[in-house]
Amino acid sequence: MDPQRIAKELRSQLRERPYWTTAAIVGVGWILGRSLPLRAVLVVAGIGARAAMAMALEDMISDRVRPPRAARKEEAT
């Protein structure tokens, strides 16, 4: 696999899913280097999981409260 392609994919994942990507990178770094204590990795992973759940809940709630854009445009016309 091409290193530039990997870097491009990591950048796109970081933009789309910043918390999950950060947690994954920290986890891989810990596995490869064993430089971080397991507790620190678990704390970072927990924070990332909570943030991801909060974003998912926020999206779900906003979708129920606010109709999709297409429906709003049809109502306006």
Summary of the structure (lengths in Angstrom):
residues: 77
radius of gyration: 18.3
end to end distance: 50.8
largest distance: 60.5
contacts: 166
relative contact order: 0.09
helix: 86%
strand: 0%
